[in-house]
């Protein structure tokens, strides 16, 4: 089963994304906002794609506050996890944010919240998932 990791500090958003992805996309879903856990799951190859909230108000790594941009940079700079598609998810959808966030992080995609068209959301994620061997 194909698995997506949701890195989100808002439980309601995490539940909504999870329900959409399992029901409409037929995907397995994991959820955490714990940075060490994100890195461990990614390095262990337990997921095929990561949905990364940009804000992550409570996430801390090595004593420092980190956001989704920083975690994405960490994953993209690690040869073991650089191949993983990462989609940034954010409510900060001002003009220019998309390009700015993608350039800063090295992420593969960007979705603004709230997700209104559930099927479009699922199709976007399925398109970025690596093809199954």
ABEGO torsion letter per residue (X at the ends): XBBBBBBBABAAAAAAAAAAAAAAAGBBBBBBABAAAAAAAAAAGABABBBBBAAGAABBBGGBBBBAAAAAAAAAABAAAAABBBBBBBABBBBGAAAAAAAAAGBABBBBOBBABAAAAAAAAAAABBBBX
